[in-house]
Amino acid sequence: MFDLSKFSLEGKCAIVTGGGRGIGKAIALGFAHAGAKVVITSRKIEELEATASQIRAFGGQAVPIQAHLGKMAGIQQMVDSAVEAFGRIDILVNNAGASPAMASVLESQERLWDTIMNLNMKGLYFISQAVSRIMKQHGGGKIINISSIDGFHPERTVSIYSISKAGVRMITKAFAAELAEFNIQVNTIAPGPVHSKMMDSHWINLTPEAAQKAKAETEALMPMGRIGDPDDIVGAAVYFASDASNYATGTEIVIDGALLLAPLLNAPGVPI
Ligand SMILES: NC(=O)c1ccc[n+]([C@@H]2O[C@H](COP(=O)([O-])OP(=O)(O)OC[C@H]3O[C@@H](n4cnc5c(N)ncnc54)[C@H](OP(=O)(O)O)[C@@H]3O)[C@@H](O)[C@H]2O)c1
C-alpha cells in the first residue's frame, strides 16, 4: 500500500537557487515545512537572509549563500559552500532565472542573449553537473528544473527567454537519461503566469489604473480566470523532491491554469 510518508522531506538537504523571493522562496519554505534543510542562493543577500529568518522562525534550518549563478566561478563556490553547510545534497531546484529586457528578434542584442543564456541554461547545466557528481557519490538525488510554458511556444519580445526555457526542458531529459543508473531523478516544472517580481514587472511602469487594466486583460486570457501564486508551484516541487516520485524521471508537470490549452478552447470544434 502506498505510504503517504513518502512525501516527507525529513532529513533531506536541498539547494533552491533564486530562493530569496518569488517561486524559489515559496519552494524553499515548502521544503522546510516538509522537513528539509535548505540552502538558498541568489545575488541579493538581504532577500536570502529574510527568507532564512522566516524558515528558522518555525524551527527549520536554512543557510543563505550569495552567488552570481550566471558565472562559472560563482557556481562551483556556491556548491562547495552548500556541501560545507550540510555535508550532502539530496535535492537541487534550479529555479533562478531571468528575462531582464524585452526585444523583438530583429532587435535583440548579443548582450541580452549572453545574460539570459548564461543563467537560464549554462548556469543551470553546470550547477546540475557539479551537484550530480556529489549525488552520485552519495547514492542518488533529485533535480528539479523550473522551465516555463514559454518553453513550449515562442512569445513575442521574449524569444531568447523562450529559447532558454525550451533548452531547460532538454537539459532535464539529457541529465535524466544519463543519470538514471545513478539513482538521480531529473524533472521539469513548467509554470504559466505566476505573481512574482519577474511577472509583475510587466506592469511596474504603468499608472495604477493602467496596471489594473493590463492585469485584468491577462487574467481574461486565463481559462481559470486568475494568475497563479508562487504557492501553486510548491506541491509539484515537493512531489519531485520526495520519494513519492522515485520512478518519475525526464518528465514534466505544467502548472499554468490551463493557459497552454486556451487557444484550443477558442478553436472551432472539428471532429477528428
Ligand atoms: N513568474 C512567472 O510567471 C514564471 C512563469 C514561468 C516560469 N518562471 C520561472 O520561475 C523561476 C523563478 O522566477 P520568479 O517568477 O519567482 O521571478 P523572480 O521573483 O524574479 O525570481 C528570480 C530569482 O532568480 C534569482 N536570480 C536572478 N538572476 C540571478 C543570478 N544571476 N544569479 C543568481 N540568482 C539569480 C533572483 O535573485 P537575485 O536577483 O537576488 O539574484 C530571484 O531570487 C524563473 O526560472 C522563471 O523563469 C516564472
The ligand as an SDF file (V2000), in Angstrom:
LIG
                    3D

 48 52  0  0  0  0  0  0  0  0999 V2000
    6.5670   34.1970  -12.5290 N   0  0  0  0  0  0  0  0  0  0  0  0
    6.2030   33.6140  -13.6450 C   0  0  0  0  0  0  0  0  0  0  0  0
    5.1630   33.9490  -14.2290 O   0  0  0  0  0  0  0  0  0  0  0  0
    7.0340   32.4840  -14.2210 C   0  0  0  0  0  0  0  0  0  0  0  0
    6.4780   31.7070  -15.2460 C   0  0  0  0  0  0  0  0  0  0  0  0
    7.2110   30.6800  -15.7830 C   0  0  0  0  0  0  0  0  0  0  0  0
    8.4720   30.4060  -15.3100 C   0  0  0  0  0  0  0  0  0  0  0  0
    9.0170   31.1740  -14.3130 N   0  0  0  0  0  0  0  0  0  0  0  0
   10.3670   30.8320  -13.8400 C   0  0  0  0  0  0  0  0  0  0  0  0
   10.3460   30.6860  -12.4410 O   0  0  0  0  0  0  0  0  0  0  0  0
   11.6500   30.9670  -11.9330 C   0  0  0  0  0  0  0  0  0  0  0  0
   11.5180   31.9290  -10.7490 C   0  0  0  0  0  0  0  0  0  0  0  0
   11.0590   33.1820  -11.2330 O   0  0  0  0  0  0  0  0  0  0  0  0
   10.1010   34.1520  -10.4000 P   0  0  0  0  0  0  0  0  0  0  0  0
    8.9010   34.3420  -11.1990 O   0  0  0  0  0  0  0  0  0  0  0  0
    9.9910   33.7130   -8.9970 O   0  0  0  0  0  0  0  0  0  0  0  0
   10.9300   35.5150  -10.5440 O   0  0  0  0  0  0  0  0  0  0  0  0
   11.7450   36.4210   -9.5280 P   0  0  0  0  0  0  0  0  0  0  0  0
   10.9140   36.7670   -8.3540 O   0  0  0  0  0  0  0  0  0  0  0  0
   12.3070   37.4990  -10.3560 O   0  0  0  0  0  0  0  0  0  0  0  0
   12.9020   35.4420   -9.0020 O   0  0  0  0  0  0  0  0  0  0  0  0
   14.0530   35.1420   -9.7520 C   0  0  0  0  0  0  0  0  0  0  0  0
   15.1050   34.6230   -8.7920 C   0  0  0  0  0  0  0  0  0  0  0  0
   16.3050   34.3320   -9.5270 O   0  0  0  0  0  0  0  0  0  0  0  0
   17.4120   34.9660   -8.9000 C   0  0  0  0  0  0  0  0  0  0  0  0
   18.4350   35.3420   -9.8690 N   0  0  0  0  0  0  0  0  0  0  0  0
   18.2760   36.1340  -10.9720 C   0  0  0  0  0  0  0  0  0  0  0  0
   19.4670   36.2940  -11.5850 N   0  0  0  0  0  0  0  0  0  0  0  0
   20.3880   35.5880  -10.8490 C   0  0  0  0  0  0  0  0  0  0  0  0
   21.7840   35.3700  -10.9890 C   0  0  0  0  0  0  0  0  0  0  0  0
   22.4860   35.8940  -11.9980 N   0  0  0  0  0  0  0  0  0  0  0  0
   22.3960   34.6160  -10.0440 N   0  0  0  0  0  0  0  0  0  0  0  0
   21.6930   34.0750   -9.0160 C   0  0  0  0  0  0  0  0  0  0  0  0
   20.3790   34.2170   -8.8540 N   0  0  0  0  0  0  0  0  0  0  0  0
   19.7310   34.9820   -9.7680 C   0  0  0  0  0  0  0  0  0  0  0  0
   16.8050   36.2120   -8.2460 C   0  0  0  0  0  0  0  0  0  0  0  0
   17.6010   36.6820   -7.1600 O   0  0  0  0  0  0  0  0  0  0  0  0
   18.6930   37.8750   -7.2930 P   0  0  0  0  0  0  0  0  0  0  0  0
   18.0690   38.9640   -8.1050 O   0  0  0  0  0  0  0  0  0  0  0  0
   18.9430   38.2220   -5.8600 O   0  0  0  0  0  0  0  0  0  0  0  0
   19.9030   37.2810   -7.9000 O   0  0  0  0  0  0  0  0  0  0  0  0
   15.4800   35.6660   -7.7350 C   0  0  0  0  0  0  0  0  0  0  0  0
   15.6600   35.0320   -6.4900 O   0  0  0  0  0  0  0  0  0  0  0  0
   12.4550   31.5190  -13.0890 C   0  0  0  0  0  0  0  0  0  0  0  0
   13.2710   30.4900  -13.6340 O   0  0  0  0  0  0  0  0  0  0  0  0
   11.4000   31.9150  -14.1040 C   0  0  0  0  0  0  0  0  0  0  0  0
   11.8810   31.8950  -15.4220 O   0  0  0  0  0  0  0  0  0  0  0  0
    8.3140   32.2000  -13.7580 C   0  0  0  0  0  0  0  0  0  0  0  0
  1  2  1  0
  2  3  2  0
  2  4  1  0
  4  5  1  0
  4 48  2  0
  5  6  2  0
  6  7  1  0
  7  8  2  0
  8  9  1  0
  8 48  1  0
  9 10  1  0
  9 46  1  0
 10 11  1  0
 11 12  1  0
 11 44  1  0
 12 13  1  0
 13 14  1  0
 14 15  2  0
 14 16  1  0
 14 17  1  0
 17 18  1  0
 18 19  2  0
 18 20  1  0
 18 21  1  0
 21 22  1  0
 22 23  1  0
 23 24  1  0
 23 42  1  0
 24 25  1  0
 25 26  1  0
 25 36  1  0
 26 27  1  0
 26 35  1  0
 27 28  2  0
 28 29  1  0
 29 30  1  0
 29 35  2  0
 30 31  1  0
 30 32  2  0
 32 33  1  0
 33 34  2  0
 34 35  1  0
 36 37  1  0
 36 42  1  0
 37 38  1  0
 38 39  2  0
 38 40  1  0
 38 41  1  0
 42 43  1  0
 44 45  1  0
 44 46  1  0
 46 47  1  0
M  CHG  2   8   1  16  -1
M  END
$$$$
